[in-house]
Amino acid sequence: MSIEVLNESGFEVDEVELAQCARYVLDSMKVHPRAELCIKLVDEPAMEVLHVQWMDLPGPTDVMSFPMDELRPGRDGVDPVEGILGDVVLCPTVAQAQASEAGHTTEEELLLLTTHGILHLLGFDHAEAEEEKEMFELQRTLLLTFLAGRGRS
């Protein structure tokens, strides 16, 4: 699996842990072992440009996902499709503010947002109540099992 982390934000983050989290999520979702993913960290002005351009919404946001080959989670008995999953773009300063409000660390928020972004790349959404329930339960399970495996809760 190819996971590239590009930090263009000027914000110090644990890039290795972000990649490890992404690998865990992709493995758990049975994504092809040669799939490609890019995680890009940007500052607020860069995120705002993307947010306006792609969502027509003002201001920076925490995470955006840009799928490429529309890969989907693997299923038992079916070979997963190889390809480029896409890009997850994170804004660490927005994540930092959200983490403070939520009562956890910026690092934990970035891991949550990485997981969230990957699920979007895999076709999950939260526009409808039932979709939101499914996506957020899966996101929570993936993140908690990743953190538990690293000796954190």
N, C-alpha and C positions, 0 to 999 in steps of 0.2 A: 504494500500500500504506500502510495506517495502522498505525504502530507507536508506541505510547505507552510511555514509561518513567517509572514513578512510584517515586521513591526515598523511602521512609518509614523507612529503616533507621538514619539518622544516620551512615552510613558513606559516606565520599567515594568515588564511583566515576565512571568515564568513561561517562556515560549516552549520549553520542553514539556511542562505539565499540560499546556494547551494541546500540544500534539499528542501526548499520551491519552488525554481525555478523548480527543477526536478518534484516535485509533480504537479505543475501547468501544465507543459508540458505533463506529463502523463495523467492527468485528461482531458486536452484539446484534447488529441489524443485518448481519450476514451479507454485507456488501462485498463485491468481488475483491480479492486480495490485491489486484493491480489497479484498483480505482484510484483516481487522483483527486485531491482536495487542496485548496489553498485557503488559509486563514490569514486575513489581512487586518491589521490594527491601524486605525487612522485617527487623526485629530478631529475636533468638532467641525471646523470649517469644511474639511473634506467630506465628512459624513453628511453634513447639511446639503452639500452639492448633490450627493447621491440620493438623499431622501427627497429632495425637491424634484430631481430629474426623473426618478423611477416611481415615486409614490405620490408626487404632487402634494407633498406635505411640508410645512415649514419646519425649520430647526433641525438639529441633529437628532438622531435616534440611537438606540443602543446596539442593534444588530440588524443587518440586512443579509439576505441570501440571494445568490445569483446562480441558479441551476444551469448546467450545460447539457449533458446527455440524458437528463431526466431519468436517472437511475432510480430504482425502487428497492426496498428491502428484499433480501433473499428469502426464499421459502424452502422448507424441507423438501428434498427430492427434485428440486429445480436448480440448475446451475445458474448462479448470478451472472449478470451481464457486466462485461468489462467496459470501462469508459471513464470520462471525466465527470466527477460529481458536480463540481463547480466551486464557487467562492463563498466564504462566510466573511463578512466585513464587520468588525467590532470597533466600538468607540470606547476606549477605556475610561475616559473622563465622565462620560454619561453613565457607564457601568459603576464607577466609583460613587457617584451621587445616589444611584439606585441601591447600591449595597449599604450605604450609610442609612438610608431610609428603612431598608429591610432588616438591618441589624446583623449583617454578616460581612465578610471581607470582600474587597474588590476582586481578589483572586477567585473566590467562590462564585461571585457574580459572573466573571468572565467564563468560568467553566460552565455555568448554567446557560449563558448566552451562546457558547460554542455548541453545546448539546442542542439547544433550541434551533440554532441556525442549520445544523446538520439535518435535523428532522424536517425542516422546511425543504431542504435540498432533496430529501427522500420522498417528498410529496405530501407530508403532513401539513395541516393547516388548523387554524383556530377561529375561523370566521363564524362558524355555527357552534351552538352550545355543545352538541354531541362530539363534534370534531375537537373542540377545545378540551373537553374532558379526556378524550382518548390521548391527545397529544401531550397534555400536561401531566397525566399519570405516567405515560411512558417516559417523558423527560425526567420526572422526579425519580422514577425507578432507576433509569440509566445513571443519573448523576449520583444518587445515593450509593449504588453498588460500586461505581467507580471510586468514590471517596472512601468507602468501607475497605475496598481492596488496597487502598493506599494508607490505611490506618487512621483515617479521619472520618468524622461524621458530619 
